[in-house]
């Protein structure tokens, strides 16, 4: 394996000159720079990444922390895909680190990226509290932008969707179509997104002067099996409903399967709506209505903010991004018996 000394010998310069070329610090003539680069290529030399990062305090890398329990599903695939594409566009590498299963492990993942001298960090939190994230941002030199959570002390470091408003709009769309008995399948109730969507549903029901009935709210865990179990529970308990909102499309797909098994037609007897607008949603029978989060816009805003912070710019707090409602065949007016 070639060393820096080998490169210096081939280029006919000192080791210190090679070091200055690699670090970008100190004056080196253009002719000498080209000489050194040619020697590096000829020698097949690969400078130690960590040593270079320590020397320059720059890595040309952006770190991203996401806990592994969030990796599955189209929503997070889109987030990771968009982050990778956007980081590539700005000539940097994306380093993904697992936040694992606790706030302490999320904090350790952030510290790991800081030790690698990542220029900036994207944090999609699962366990860290708002106060803990604000504290980490205060104590960190590198810019950190949090995805999908609001921050109190550092609002300009957060980019998020208004999940409560999105769920409110989705529920209102069903109410406007005559539905009065709307069931709701929650996501995991330790998830801020799940709680916001549940609260938006409750708010829309309340604003329509309809009772918020606990019997129509079924707790789920984001999986298709939870959608199956939710419909099974509603039917076994003989809870009347003319529409179902599932907190993600995976649960909506499970609900659709169980409704079909029970001989209940969608949307003629029951309308069905999910969240995330996964790629297969338009190809289901019937095509699934869904709420589409502006994932691309959200990730682009995150990285634009990080780059601006790296350049010393001041950012104003981000307004919440609003998701779009995509109505397809699975939603129809309520049956006459419901009106």
C-alpha positions as CSV (number, residue, x, y, z in Angstrom):
1,X,0.0,0.0,0.0
2,X,1.4,3.4,-1.0
3,X,2.2,6.0,1.6
4,X,2.4,9.8,1.5
5,X,6.2,9.5,1.5
6,X,5.9,7.4,-1.7
7,X,3.8,10.1,-3.3
8,X,6.3,12.8,-2.2
9,X,9.1,10.8,-3.8
10,X,7.3,10.3,-7.1
11,X,6.3,14.0,-7.2
12,X,9.8,15.2,-6.3
13,X,8.4,17.3,-3.4
14,X,8.5,17.1,0.4
15,X,5.9,15.1,2.5
16,X,4.8,18.5,3.9
17,X,4.0,19.7,0.4
18,X,1.8,16.6,-0.2
19,X,0.0,17.2,3.1
20,X,-0.7,20.9,2.1
21,X,-2.1,19.8,-1.2
22,X,-4.4,17.2,0.5
23,X,-5.6,19.5,3.2
24,X,-6.0,22.6,1.0
25,X,-4.1,24.7,3.6
26,X,-1.0,26.8,2.8
27,X,0.2,28.0,-0.5
28,X,1.2,25.5,-3.2
29,X,1.7,26.5,-6.8
30,X,-0.8,25.1,-9.4
31,X,2.0,23.3,-11.2
32,X,3.1,21.6,-8.0
33,X,-0.5,20.7,-7.2
34,X,-0.9,19.0,-10.5
35,X,2.4,17.2,-10.0
36,X,1.2,15.9,-6.6
37,X,-2.1,14.8,-8.0
38,X,-0.4,12.9,-10.9
39,X,1.9,11.2,-8.3
40,X,-1.1,10.2,-6.2
41,X,-2.8,8.6,-9.2
42,X,0.4,6.8,-10.3
43,X,1.1,5.5,-6.8
44,X,-2.6,4.5,-6.2
45,X,-2.4,6.4,-2.9
46,X,-5.6,6.7,-0.8
47,X,-5.3,9.2,1.9
48,X,-6.7,8.2,5.3
49,X,-10.2,9.6,5.5
50,X,-10.2,10.1,9.3
51,X,-6.8,11.8,9.2
52,X,-7.9,14.1,6.4
53,X,-11.1,14.9,8.3
54,X,-9.1,15.8,11.4
55,X,-6.8,18.0,9.4
56,X,-9.4,19.9,7.5
57,X,-12.4,19.7,9.9
58,X,-14.4,18.8,6.7
59,X,-15.5,15.5,5.4
60,X,-17.8,16.4,2.5
61,X,-20.3,14.0,4.3
62,X,-23.8,14.6,5.7
63,X,-24.9,12.2,8.4
64,X,-28.4,11.0,8.9
65,X,-29.8,9.3,12.0
66,X,-32.9,7.0,11.7
67,X,-33.8,4.2,14.1
68,X,-34.0,0.8,12.5
69,X,-37.6,0.3,13.5
70,X,-38.5,3.0,10.9
71,X,-36.6,1.5,8.0
72,X,-39.4,-0.5,6.5
73,X,-42.3,0.9,4.4
74,X,-42.5,3.2,1.4
75,X,-42.6,6.4,3.4
76,X,-39.1,5.9,4.8
77,X,-37.8,4.5,1.6
78,X,-38.8,7.7,-0.1
79,X,-37.2,9.8,2.6
80,X,-33.9,7.9,2.3
81,X,-34.0,7.9,-1.5
82,X,-34.7,11.6,-1.7
83,X,-32.0,12.4,0.9
84,X,-29.4,10.4,-1.0
85,X,-30.3,12.0,-4.3
86,X,-30.2,15.5,-2.9
87,X,-26.9,15.0,-1.0
88,X,-25.4,13.6,-4.2
89,X,-26.5,16.7,-6.1
90,X,-24.5,18.9,-3.8
91,X,-21.4,16.7,-4.2
92,X,-21.4,15.1,-0.8
93,X,-21.8,11.6,0.6
94,X,-24.7,10.5,2.8
95,X,-23.8,8.4,5.9
96,X,-26.8,6.6,7.5
97,X,-26.5,5.6,11.1
98,X,-28.9,3.5,13.2
99,X,-30.5,5.3,16.1
100,X,-31.5,1.8,17.5
101,X,-33.9,1.5,20.4
102,X,-33.6,4.4,22.9
103,X,-32.9,8.1,23.3
104,X,-29.4,7.3,24.5
105,X,-28.7,5.3,21.4
106,X,-30.0,8.1,19.2
107,X,-27.6,10.4,21.0
108,X,-24.7,8.0,20.6
109,X,-25.5,7.8,16.8
110,X,-25.3,11.6,16.6
111,X,-22.0,11.6,18.5
112,X,-20.6,8.9,16.2
113,X,-21.3,11.1,13.2
114,X,-19.8,14.1,14.9
115,X,-16.6,12.0,15.6
116,X,-16.5,11.3,11.9
117,X,-16.4,15.0,11.3
118,X,-19.6,15.0,9.3
119,X,-20.3,18.5,8.0
120,X,-23.9,18.4,9.1
121,X,-26.5,16.0,10.4
122,X,-30.1,15.1,9.5
123,X,-32.0,13.7,12.5
124,X,-35.3,11.7,12.1
125,X,-36.0,11.2,15.8
126,X,-37.9,8.3,17.4
127,X,-37.0,8.6,21.1
128,X,-35.3,11.9,21.8
129,X,-37.5,14.5,23.3
130,X,-37.9,18.0,22.0
131,X,-35.9,19.4,25.0
132,X,-33.1,16.9,24.4
133,X,-32.9,17.8,20.8
134,X,-32.8,21.5,21.5
135,X,-30.0,20.8,24.0
136,X,-28.0,18.8,21.5
137,X,-28.3,21.6,18.9
138,X,-27.1,24.1,21.5
139,X,-24.0,22.0,22.3
140,X,-23.0,21.1,18.7
141,X,-20.9,23.2,16.3
142,X,-22.1,21.3,13.2
143,X,-25.6,22.1,11.9
144,X,-28.3,19.7,12.8
145,X,-31.8,19.8,11.2
146,X,-34.6,17.7,12.7
147,X,-37.2,16.1,10.4
148,X,-40.9,15.7,11.2
149,X,-40.7,17.3,14.7
150,X,-41.3,20.8,16.0
151,X,-38.6,22.4,18.2
152,X,-39.2,25.1,20.8
153,X,-35.8,26.8,21.2
154,X,-34.5,26.2,17.7
155,X,-37.5,26.3,15.3
156,X,-35.3,27.1,12.3
157,X,-33.6,23.7,12.8
158,X,-36.9,21.8,12.2
159,X,-38.7,20.8,9.0
160,X,-42.1,19.1,9.4
161,X,-45.5,18.3,8.1
162,X,-48.7,19.3,9.9
163,X,-50.1,15.8,10.4
164,X,-52.9,17.1,12.6
165,X,-54.1,19.4,9.8
166,X,-53.8,16.7,7.2
167,X,-55.9,14.2,9.2
168,X,-58.4,16.9,9.9
169,X,-58.7,17.6,6.2
170,X,-59.1,13.9,5.4
171,X,-61.8,13.4,8.0
172,X,-63.6,16.5,6.8
173,X,-63.6,15.2,3.2
174,X,-65.5,12.1,4.4
175,X,-67.9,14.2,6.5
176,X,-68.7,16.4,3.6
177,X,-69.6,13.2,1.7
178,X,-72.2,12.4,4.2
179,X,-70.3,10.0,6.5
180,X,-71.3,10.2,10.1
181,X,-69.8,7.0,11.5
182,X,-66.1,7.1,10.7
183,X,-63.8,4.6,12.2
184,X,-60.1,5.4,12.8
185,X,-57.1,3.1,13.0
186,X,-54.2,4.7,14.8
187,X,-50.5,4.2,14.4
188,X,-48.3,3.3,17.3
189,X,-49.4,5.7,20.1
190,X,-45.8,6.4,21.2
191,X,-45.3,8.0,17.8
192,X,-45.8,11.8,17.6
193,X,-47.1,11.5,14.0
194,X,-49.7,8.9,15.1
195,X,-50.9,11.2,17.9
196,X,-51.2,14.2,15.6
197,X,-53.2,12.2,13.1
198,X,-55.5,10.9,15.8
199,X,-56.0,14.5,17.2
200,X,-56.8,15.8,13.7
201,X,-59.5,13.1,13.3
202,X,-61.0,14.0,16.7
203,X,-60.9,17.7,15.9
204,X,-62.8,17.3,12.6
205,X,-65.4,15.0,14.2
206,X,-65.9,17.6,17.0
207,X,-66.1,20.5,14.6
208,X,-68.9,18.7,12.7
209,X,-70.8,18.4,16.0
210,X,-70.5,14.6,15.9
211,X,-69.6,12.6,19.0
212,X,-66.0,11.3,19.3
213,X,-66.8,7.6,20.1
214,X,-63.9,5.5,21.6
215,X,-65.5,2.3,20.2
216,X,-64.6,3.5,16.6
217,X,-60.9,4.2,17.4
218,X,-58.8,1.2,17.1
219,X,-55.1,1.2,18.0
220,X,-52.7,-0.1,15.4
221,X,-49.0,-0.6,14.9
222,X,-48.6,0.5,11.2
223,X,-48.7,-3.1,9.8
224,X,-51.3,-4.6,7.4
225,X,-52.2,-7.2,10.1
226,X,-53.3,-4.3,12.3
227,X,-55.7,-3.2,9.6
228,X,-57.1,-6.8,9.4
229,X,-57.5,-6.9,13.2
230,X,-59.1,-3.5,13.4
231,X,-61.9,-4.4,10.9
232,X,-62.3,-7.8,12.7
233,X,-62.8,-6.0,16.0
234,X,-65.3,-3.5,14.6
235,X,-67.4,-6.3,13.0
236,X,-67.2,-8.6,16.0
237,X,-68.4,-5.8,18.3
238,X,-71.0,-4.8,15.8
239,X,-69.8,-1.2,15.7
240,X,-71.5,0.7,12.9
241,X,-69.3,2.5,10.4
242,X,-69.6,3.8,6.9
243,X,-65.9,4.9,6.5
244,X,-62.5,3.9,7.8
245,X,-59.4,6.1,8.0
246,X,-56.2,4.2,8.6
247,X,-53.1,6.1,9.8
248,X,-51.0,4.6,7.0
249,X,-51.6,2.7,3.7
250,X,-50.3,-0.6,5.0
251,X,-53.0,-0.7,7.6
252,X,-55.6,0.5,4.9
253,X,-54.5,-2.5,2.7
254,X,-55.1,-4.9,5.6
255,X,-58.5,-3.3,6.2
256,X,-59.4,-3.6,2.6
257,X,-58.6,-7.3,2.6
258,X,-60.7,-7.9,5.7
259,X,-63.7,-5.9,4.4
260,X,-63.6,-7.9,1.2
261,X,-63.4,-11.2,3.2
262,X,-66.5,-10.1,5.1
263,X,-68.4,-9.3,1.9
264,X,-68.4,-5.6,2.5
265,X,-67.9,-3.6,-0.7
266,X,-65.6,-0.6,-0.9
267,X,-66.7,2.1,-1.5
268,X,-70.4,1.2,-2.0
269,X,-70.8,0.2,1.7
270,X,-67.7,1.5,3.3
271,X,-65.3,4.2,2.2
272,X,-61.6,3.7,2.9
273,X,-58.7,6.2,3.2
274,X,-55.0,5.8,4.2
275,X,-51.9,7.9,4.6
276,X,-48.5,8.0,2.7
277,X,-49.9,7.4,-0.8
278,X,-47.6,4.4,-1.4
279,X,-46.7,3.5,-5.1
280,X,-49.2,0.6,-5.2
281,X,-52.2,2.7,-3.9
282,X,-53.5,3.6,-7.4
283,X,-53.2,-0.1,-8.6
284,X,-55.4,-1.7,-5.8
285,X,-59.0,-2.6,-6.5
286,X,-60.5,-0.3,-5.7
287,X,-57.7,2.3,-6.1
288,X,-56.9,3.5,-2.6
289,X,-57.5,7.1,-1.5
290,X,-54.6,8.5,0.6
291,X,-52.9,11.5,2.1
292,X,-49.6,12.3,0.5
293,X,-46.9,13.9,2.6
294,X,-44.6,16.3,0.7
295,X,-41.6,14.1,1.4
296,X,-39.5,15.5,-1.5
297,X,-40.1,19.1,-0.5
298,X,-39.4,18.3,3.1
299,X,-36.0,16.6,2.4
300,X,-35.0,19.3,-0.1
301,X,-35.8,22.0,2.5
302,X,-33.8,20.1,5.2
303,X,-30.7,19.9,3.0
304,X,-31.1,23.5,1.7
305,X,-31.2,24.6,5.4
306,X,-28.1,22.6,6.2
307,X,-26.1,24.1,3.3
308,X,-27.2,27.6,4.2
309,X,-26.1,27.0,7.8
310,X,-22.8,25.7,6.7
311,X,-22.4,28.9,4.6
312,X,-23.1,31.0,7.7
313,X,-26.7,32.0,6.7
314,X,-29.5,32.7,9.1
315,X,-32.7,30.8,8.6
316,X,-36.2,31.8,9.6
317,X,-38.4,29.1,11.3
318,X,-40.0,26.8,8.8
319,X,-43.8,26.8,8.4
320,X,-45.4,23.5,8.6
321,X,-45.8,21.7,5.2
322,X,-49.3,20.6,4.4
323,X,-50.0,17.1,2.9
324,X,-52.3,16.7,-0.1
325,X,-55.4,14.5,-0.2
326,X,-55.5,12.1,-3.1
327,X,-59.1,10.9,-3.7
328,X,-59.5,7.7,-5.7
329,X,-62.1,4.9,-6.1
330,X,-62.1,3.8,-2.4
331,X,-64.0,6.9,-1.3
332,X,-67.6,7.7,-2.2
333,X,-70.6,9.4,-0.7
334,X,-72.1,7.8,2.3
335,X,-74.8,5.2,1.7
336,X,-78.4,6.6,2.0
337,X,-78.8,4.8,5.3
338,X,-76.1,6.9,6.8
339,X,-77.5,10.3,5.8
